[in-house]
Amino acid sequence: MGFLVTTLIFVVIGFIASLCTRICFNQGPSKNLLHLTLVNTATTCCWMMWAIVYLAQMKPLIVPILSEE
C-alpha cells in the first residue's frame, strides 16, 4: 500500500512541476521541451531512488557468516 501511495504522490508532484514549468518558463517550443524533459527526468530519478531504497528494505541482504579457521 505504501509503495502505491508514494508512487502516486511522485506522479502528482511531477505533474504539478510540469505545469509550473509550462507557466513560469514559457520561452518557446524548444526551451519548453527541454524544461519538461528535465523536470520529468528529475522526478523519475527521484522516484527510482526512493523505490530502490524502499524495496531494498523489504528483503535486506544477509550478513555474511565468517568461517572460523
C-alpha positions in Angstrom: 0.0 0.0 0.0 2.8 2.4 0.9 4.6 1.8 -2.4 1.5 2.7 -4.5 0.6 5.7 -2.4 4.1 7.2 -2.6 4.3 6.4 -6.3 1.0 8.4 -6.8 2.5 11.2 -4.8 5.5 11.3 -7.1 3.2 11.3 -10.1 1.2 14.3 -8.7 4.4 16.2 -7.8 5.8 15.6 -11.3 2.5 16.8 -12.9 2.5 19.9 -10.8 6.1 20.6 -11.5 5.5 20.2 -15.2 2.5 22.6 -15.1 4.6 25.2 -13.2 7.4 24.8 -15.7 4.9 25.4 -18.6 3.5 28.5 -16.8 6.7 30.1 -15.4 9.3 29.3 -18.1 7.4 29.8 -21.4 10.3 30.7 -23.7 9.5 28.9 -26.9 8.8 25.4 -28.1 12.4 24.0 -27.9 13.1 25.5 -24.5 9.7 24.3 -23.2 10.5 20.8 -24.4 13.9 20.9 -22.7 12.5 22.1 -19.4 9.7 19.5 -19.4 12.2 16.8 -20.2 14.5 17.9 -17.3 11.5 18.0 -14.9 10.2 14.6 -15.9 13.7 13.1 -15.7 14.4 14.5 -12.3 11.0 13.3 -11.0 11.6 9.8 -12.4 15.2 9.6 -11.0 14.0 10.7 -7.5 11.2 8.1 -7.7 13.6 5.4 -8.8 16.0 6.2 -5.9 13.2 6.1 -3.4 11.8 2.9 -4.9 15.2 1.1 -4.8 15.8 2.1 -1.2 12.2 1.2 -0.2 12.3 -2.2 -1.9 15.8 -3.0 -0.6 14.5 -2.8 2.9 11.8 -5.4 2.2 14.4 -8.1 1.8 17.7 -7.0 3.2 21.0 -8.7 2.4 22.0 -11.4 4.9 25.1 -10.6 6.8 27.9 -12.9 5.7 28.9 -15.7 8.0 32.6 -15.7 8.8 34.3 -19.1 8.8 36.3 -19.8 12.0 39.5 -21.3 10.8 
